[in-house]
């Protein structure tokens, strides 16, 4: 019988050396199997799935760090243009992320109640809810404006994908635990009440899965609440991957090297708008029970990836045509 983590171990064995397997991968797999077994014994199905997903994300993070270290160690293979392109994209992304955080916080900061509260912590508590979206927007625009529509090597593209993967891991941690805790702390600070019951936005990923398990019992089910819990859970998972999804989109539209910066910027902004309109548009289909919550949450990511594949196919056919 295959246990959770066996496939991860088998996959890692193809890419990692014996030392990495013994020091990193084996302890990760053992912890995953123990926590998953405990969750299954207690009947918490959603928690077991979250543990399994977290194990794979931790593995991908380790793989990304190792790959990045290997890429950096091969410095003799990097040209001056490669270094300039990568540094430019990272620098633009950092600036764009900071600007996006400030702009996303402004509507909340301008609230009268927030302005009248003397505690500076109110601004700190607002940062996490804006950070994941800012990471996606800023990272994408950083790639678009940093590369400037010029051609870049596969080495630069692979490095940016690895950085985007690390950004998705950070976004997952933020959406799963940091943002709910910060939201609840902000509510308590603004109201002065310490016994506030957390809403769906204030529940961590584990607490969401526990609530879903509890309301799966027909005797406790409430109309719409279970759907809201499931959609919140899957939308957080989907949004945590948006930095990687949009990085692939940005690289695809910039890969041809024949679009100007402002055109790429407009394309990225249109993609952001379409993504979030689609995300909140399909939510109504969940309430109507037309599609399941997990499908609604993941549709925007799938559509964005399909759109991203278009420029890659066009560039490939263009190159093949030039050969003849």
VENRABEL-V185870 format. One record per residue. N is the residue number from 1. RES is the residue in one small letter. PHI is phi in whole degrees, 0 to 359 (999 if undefined). D_FIRST is the distance of its C-alpha to the first C-alpha in whole Angstrom. Layout:
# VENRABEL-V185870
N:RES:PHI:D_FIRST, N:RES:PHI:D_FIRST
This chain:
# VENRABEL-V185870
1:x:999:0, 2:x:281:4, 3:x:262:6, 4:x:303:10, 5:x:104:12, 6:x:294:10, 7:x:293:12, 8:x:298:15, 9:x:297:15, 10:x:295:15, 11:x:294:17, 12:x:294:19, 13:x:298:19, 14:x:283:21, 15:x:245:24, 16:x:250:24, 17:x:282:26, 18:x:301:25, 19:x:295:27, 20:x:295:26, 21:x:299:22, 22:x:287:23, 23:x:274:25, 24:x:241:24, 25:x:290:20, 26:x:300:19, 27:x:300:20, 28:x:296:20, 29:x:293:16, 30:x:298:16, 31:x:299:18, 32:x:299:16, 33:x:292:13, 34:x:293:16, 35:x:294:18, 36:x:295:15, 37:x:296:14, 38:x:296:18, 39:x:296:18, 40:x:292:16, 41:x:296:17, 42:x:275:20, 43:x:80:20, 44:x:264:21, 45:x:295:19, 46:x:295:21, 47:x:294:21, 48:x:298:17, 49:x:292:18, 50:x:295:21, 51:x:296:19, 52:x:297:17, 53:x:295:20, 54:x:297:22, 55:x:296:19, 56:x:293:19, 57:x:295:23, 58:x:298:24, 59:x:296:22, 60:x:297:24, 61:x:297:27, 62:x:298:27, 63:x:298:26, 64:x:294:30, 65:x:296:31, 66:x:296:31, 67:x:296:32, 68:x:296:35, 69:x:297:36, 70:x:295:35, 71:x:295:37, 72:x:293:40, 73:x:294:40, 74:x:271:41, 75:x:295:44, 76:x:293:46, 77:x:273:45, 78:x:270:46, 79:x:272:49, 80:x:297:52, 81:x:295:51, 82:x:298:47, 83:x:297:48, 84:x:297:50, 85:x:296:48, 86:x:293:45, 87:x:297:48, 88:x:296:49, 89:x:296:46, 90:x:293:45, 91:x:295:48, 92:x:298:49, 93:x:297:46, 94:x:299:46, 95:x:294:50, 96:x:296:48, 97:x:297:46, 98:x:298:48, 99:x:295:51, 100:x:296:48, 101:x:299:47, 102:x:297:51, 103:x:294:52, 104:x:287:49, 105:x:278:50, 106:x:306:53, 107:x:302:53, 108:x:278:52, 109:x:294:54, 110:x:286:57, 111:x:298:57, 112:x:302:59, 113:x:297:57, 114:x:291:56, 115:x:294:59, 116:x:278:60, 117:x:286:58, 118:x:281:59, 119:x:283:56, 120:x:288:54, 121:x:294:51, 122:x:299:51, 123:x:286:51, 124:x:294:48, 125:x:292:46, 126:x:277:46, 127:x:297:45, 128:x:302:41, 129:x:292:41, 130:x:267:43, 131:x:294:41, 132:x:297:38, 133:x:295:41, 134:x:296:43, 135:x:296:40, 136:x:291:40, 137:x:295:43, 138:x:295:45, 139:x:295:42, 140:x:294:43, 141:x:295:46, 142:x:297:46, 143:x:294:45, 144:x:298:47, 145:x:277:50, 146:x:290:49, 147:x:281:48, 148:x:66:52, 149:x:75:51, 150:x:267:51, 151:x:291:49, 152:x:220:46, 153:x:281:44, 154:x:296:40, 155:x:298:40, 156:x:294:42, 157:x:299:39, 158:x:296:36, 159:x:296:38, 160:x:291:38, 161:x:294:35, 162:x:296:33, 163:x:296:36, 164:x:294:35, 165:x:296:31, 166:x:297:32, 167:x:297:35, 168:x:293:32, 169:x:296:30, 170:x:297:33, 171:x:296:34, 172:x:299:30, 173:x:298:31, 174:x:295:35, 175:x:288:34, 176:x:283:31, 177:x:229:33, 178:x:291:36, 179:x:299:38, 180:x:302:37, 181:x:295:38, 182:x:293:41, 183:x:299:42, 184:x:293:42, 185:x:296:44, 186:x:295:47, 187:x:298:47, 188:x:294:48, 189:x:297:50, 190:x:285:52, 191:x:269:52, 192:x:78:53, 193:x:256:51, 194:x:265:48, 195:x:250:46, 196:x:293:45, 197:x:281:42, 198:x:297:40, 199:x:274:40, 200:x:298:37, 201:x:290:38, 202:x:259:38, 203:x:268:34, 204:x:290:32, 205:x:298:29, 206:x:295:27, 207:x:292:30, 208:x:298:29, 209:x:295:26, 210:x:295:27, 211:x:295:30, 212:x:296:28, 213:x:300:25, 214:x:290:29, 215:x:274:30, 216:x:290:28, 217:x:291:29, 218:x:304:32, 219:x:288:34, 220:x:250:34, 221:x:296:34, 222:x:239:37, 223:x:299:38, 224:x:86:37, 225:x:291:36, 226:x:296:32, 227:x:296:33, 228:x:296:35, 229:x:296:32, 230:x:295:29, 231:x:294:32, 232:x:298:33, 233:x:297:29, 234:x:288:28, 235:x:292:32, 236:x:294:31, 237:x:297:28, 238:x:293:30, 239:x:294:33, 240:x:294:31, 241:x:269:31, 242:x:298:34, 243:x:301:36, 244:x:289:33, 245:x:299:34, 246:x:284:38, 247:x:295:38, 248:x:297:36, 249:x:296:39, 250:x:297:42, 251:x:293:41, 252:x:291:41, 253:x:282:44, 254:x:265:46, 255:x:292:45, 256:x:288:47, 257:x:76:50, 258:x:242:53, 259:x:247:52, 260:x:277:54, 261:x:300:53, 262:x:294:55, 263:x:291:53, 264:x:294:50, 265:x:298:50, 266:x:296:51, 267:x:296:48, 268:x:295:46, 269:x:298:48, 270:x:296:47, 271:x:293:44, 272:x:300:43, 273:x:299:46, 274:x:296:44, 275:x:299:40, 276:x:282:41, 277:x:294:43, 278:x:292:40, 279:x:299:38, 280:x:277:41, 281:x:287:42, 282:x:286:38, 283:x:298:38, 284:x:295:41, 285:x:291:38, 286:x:292:36, 287:x:295:38, 288:x:279:39, 289:x:61:36, 290:x:283:36, 291:x:228:33, 292:x:289:30, 293:x:302:30, 294:x:296:28, 295:x:294:29, 296:x:298:33, 297:x:290:32, 298:x:266:30, 299:x:303:33, 300:x:301:35, 301:x:296:33, 302:x:297:32, 303:x:297:36, 304:x:297:37, 305:x:293:35, 306:x:294:36, 307:x:296:39, 308:x:295:39, 309:x:288:38, 310:x:301:41, 311:x:299:43, 312:x:294:41, 313:x:295:41, 314:x:297:45, 315:x:295:45, 316:x:294:43, 317:x:294:46, 318:x:296:49, 319:x:294:48, 320:x:297:47, 321:x:294:51, 322:x:292:53, 323:x:291:51, 324:x:255:53
